[in-house]
Every structure is written in structure tokens, then in C-alpha cells.
Amino acid sequence: PLFISARPIVRAVPKSMPRVAARSVAIRAGTLVMQLLPGDETEDEKPAITTSAKQGTDAVGAGKEDVNYVPMASWFLVAVLLMTNIHQQWTRALVFYIVSFKVPVSEESARLYMNIDLGFGEEQYALLASFGFTALFTVCSLLAGRAADSGNRAGITAAAAAGWSVATVAQGLAGSFENVLGARALTGLTQAFTNPAAYGLIASTFPESRVSTANSIYSSAVYVGGALASLTILLDNQIGWRDSSIGIGVLGLGLAGVSGALLKDPEDRPSLLPAASPTPPAMPSPPTSGAGSLQVSSGSADEDRGEGNSQENGIESQMAGAVGAAKQVLSIPFVQLLFAATAFRFAAGYGLGVWKAPFFREAFPAFQDQFSVANAVVISGGGVLSSLAGGALADKYAPYDPRVRLWIPAAGCLLAVPLWLGTCYSDSFYASIAMLFGEYIVAECWFGPTLASLYKAVPKEVQGTAQGLFSVLTAFGNIMPVIIGSLQKDYPLQDVMAGSISTAYVLSAVFFFAASTQLDPPTTTLLQTSTTPSVDAGEVGQDGAQD
């Protein structure tokens, strides 16, 4: 089939190019695309979202496991999670695009912009866009991670979606800055529970060789949701910021219902949240060798839970379990460096995301409608492409050298610096947007490989906690918008954004490279084997010294 499908491409090439060479290139390109597509379903498979990736090994043939096999039901699960996450990111970024600080106060501007309607300025906006969201998000992330470790992750995802949708409707009904701040805090509280549960579902459903790709697909919602938030400028021009918020919130309630109906936890956990147990089972001892292994005692993360009456000690036992699991995760030197890199990467991303729209409004005031569409293209096109490419490259080359998962985001951060400086200092709107598109292409490849590295380094029993701690790092990232908001009063916003965000990128790259030094390089045998054409890459990834 690849040979036949290559014929239209061959006919299209110039006659000066040898047809055999053109056909060879076309077939190789088609083979690469086929490797990134989900595996075919067998006759015995049922299209249930709860299908585990491990079931794929039974369909390959006796005596041979296909570690790359992914049932179609697993991709469907990612699709449902992706739609939910797109709405999550849309509501999270919505506030960035319904404010403006350079327009005169009028009835029309109050209809269009929240800050004019409710009467708040730049510093209050910086608080609203950053810590107004992050305060409860950070506090709840650790508990959310623990809940995802043992609660029903599908139910948690649907309930969280309903919660932030209600908060978005409340934002549209707000009568003061304090009301909006409360709605923003509720959004942070509910969204804290989403990613630990979603990434846990993905890790339980996909084989290790495809986790980076699946994570990247899910995390691409950041860019699609951000693009929809940018396009909300056009919706805002038609119906105003209040009706826009209410409409988006109502849409989210519908998505929450769809998620609740379709998503099922593959581990069949009955309770939405973990039940307190006076004598919980001990956690298995972590591996004692290999990069990223836990260098801690073999005790359970739950061994400090309270004893006696479960109703009296339930909350205390859950807190003790969460703290114990967090200590286990944070005791790993590799995770410490990875979290440092993530913190600075979040700082660059949040600083850019929160202040990008005000910067373009100030630098190019005559291009507001063009910015809405161009920014949506930049985010959805550049961001999604970069995210998917980062995950695919990591999955392709990490079986030969696991350090690739960290080299990819490190290189992306360094390449982003000159492109971001070009964005800030271009005199032309279109040149600035072109630079911004390039910045997204190179910088947004980090999420999937980083999470795959994190999940590889910690035991399954604390993966939800690890994801919760990962989310906590957004609190550090949200310091950047506040810093920019404070400095822009005394210095040009252009200079403040150029210097602060570039610095965060460089520091993130340094820590990504430092974390990669904690991983063992591939053995000589593995490198020799990986270059042998007769050896399947999936077998190398499973049997080689990846740890």
C-alpha cells in the first residue's frame, strides 16, 4: 500500500529527479507517518475506553510482545481527555484577552473589557492572572495528586470540569474585582485535580514507548485552548466579556457531562476519592539501580497514616500519606533537578502568556483584530506542532538514549531566546508575529518528554503525587507575571519582557542539561545494536539498558 500511495508523489516530482529515488523518499516518509499512527484493532477488541495497552501484547502473536502496540480505545481516551483539557486551558487563559489598559473609559469599553467594567488596574490584573489562580491551585495540587494515586481518575476529571465551568459562569456574573478573584480561585482549585488524574489515566493505558507521544497530544490542549482564548477577542467584540464568559462556562458543563459518561478508569476504582484505611497495604520497594531510581527507604508512603477510627483520622491519614509520598518523590536527585528546570520553564511560559496580549496592544495598537487571529494561529499551529514533534522525537530516540528526553527541551529553551528577543524588538507587526511563531515552534516541545522522564523516575504508586508536585511548580512560574507587572511601571514593557523571559529560558536549559547528567548513558552494546537494521527499535527499548 505504501508503494501504491507513493505513485502520485512520484508523478508530481520534476523529471530531472530519478523516479526510483522519488519513490524511495515517498515510501520512507509514509513509513515514518505509519509509525506515529495507532495500531490496528484486532477482531476480538471491543471499543471500550478502558482497554489497557498491555492487552495489545496478546494480539501480536504467541511468544512475541509488541511494546509499541496501542489499542484504538486508548487513543479514544486521549481524545476525550484532550477535549476536556482544551476547555480547561481556554477558561484559564480567558482573562488574558478580556482586559485592556490603554483605552479610555466608556460604556462600550466597559462592555468589552473586564478591568474597565469592574474598575481595576495593572497590578490587580497581575494578581488576578497569576496568584489569584495559583494560590488554591498550588495548595490543592498535592492532595489532587494523592487522590489520583488511588481515587477514580475518570470521575475526578469529570467533576473538576464541572467545577471550573461553574466558576467561568460566575466570572461572567461578577459585580466586583473581589467576585472575579473568587471565581478565579475556584477555577484554580478545581483545575488542580485535572492533570494528575488525566496523566495517570494515560500512564495506565499506554505502553512506556508511546507515553511521550500520548502526553504531548494531551498537553497540546494548552495551545488549542490558548488559541480559542485569543479568538475570544472576536467573540468579545460581538457579545461582550460577560456573555462570552457565561457561554464558555455553559459549554464546559456539557463537556463535563460527556467526560463523565465516556471515561472509565482502567483500574476500576470504585470511589471518586481514596478512602481512608487504618491499615493500608505497604508500597512496594522502589528499584535500587538505574538512573532515576528512588534512593529512599523501602517503607510505605502511607505507613504514617492514622490508626483507629477511620472517620476521625481520615483527613489526617490522607494528609500524612500525601506528605509521605511527596517526600519520596522529592528525595530523588534527578527529580530535584527536573523540577528546577520545570519551574523556570513555567516562569517563562506564564510571563509570556499573561503579558503577551497587553504587549502587542501597546506596541501595535492598530492591529488588535489581526493579533487575535495571528496569535491563535501561532499558538495552535506552532504550539501543537512543537508539542507533538517533541513527544514523537523523544519516543523515537529515548530507547537508545534516555537523556534525549531532556536534551530536547533544553535545546528548545536555548533556541527560543533569540526568537523571543526578535519578537520584542521587531518594528513590524508581521515580523514580530513571525518571530513569535518561530519561538513557539522551538520552545513548546518540552512538556511530553519532561513528564515521561518524571514518570519513568518514580514508582507507579506515587506517580499522581509526582504530577501534583509538578503542578505545584506553576506557583513559582506565576511569580514572573507579578514581577513583570511591577517592573513595567518604571521600565518599558518591551525591555522587561525581553530580559526576564529570556533569563528564565536560559536557566531552564541549564537545569534540563544538569538533570540529563543524572541518567546513565547507553551502553556500547546498546548503541551497536541500535544501528543494526534487523533489530526492531521497540525490542531495543524493552531489552536494552534503558535504566
Disulfide bonds with the S-S distance in Angstrom:
none
